[in-house]
Amino acid sequence: MLSDTSGGGESTPRSDAIRLLARREYSRHELAERLAAKGHEAEAIAECLDALAEQGLQSDERFAEGFLRSRILRGQGPMKIRLDLERRGLDREEIRHAFDEAARRGEGDWFALACEALARRFPGPGDTPRERARRERFLAGRGFDFDQVRHALEAAWLTDD
């Protein structure tokens, strides 16, 4: 069996990290957790992650931007995305920077995104309070705030005639 090992048959933190990063971007925190789960020592993990970051192979900024873009394409709102990024170990400043960059690129019109997600999921605004509440819960669960939900409920099915 072929494997990327060094010497005595055990993989190094670097080889395991490279293998993980070859599949997708990871935050530093996620990568550290994965490497620790493989039994690598904390000091070796920290050194490895510092080297990978220096070489540009691991970047929390790049991870956050890609993650944000993918979640926008899924129709998720800003509150859910922020929470998911925090869970992945990014600090508030890194998250704010990713959102600012998305806004600068013209991504992240949260009001329009809420309208699109709602119109895709439901055929109309709902005739009863129960149906409207279901639509509100749907958007809230997707991570949209109160103002975005209200806007979507009023504008999602308007036509541009």
Buried (B, 14 or more C-beta within 10 A) or exposed (E): EEEEEEEEEEBBBBBBBBEBBEEEBBBBBBBBBBBEEBEBEEEEBBEBBEBBBEEEBBBBEBBBBBBBBEBBEEBBBBBBBBEBBBEBBBEEEBBEBBBEBBEEEEBBEBBBBBBBBBBEBBEEBBEEEEEBEEBBEBBBEBBBBEEBBBBBBEBBBEEEE
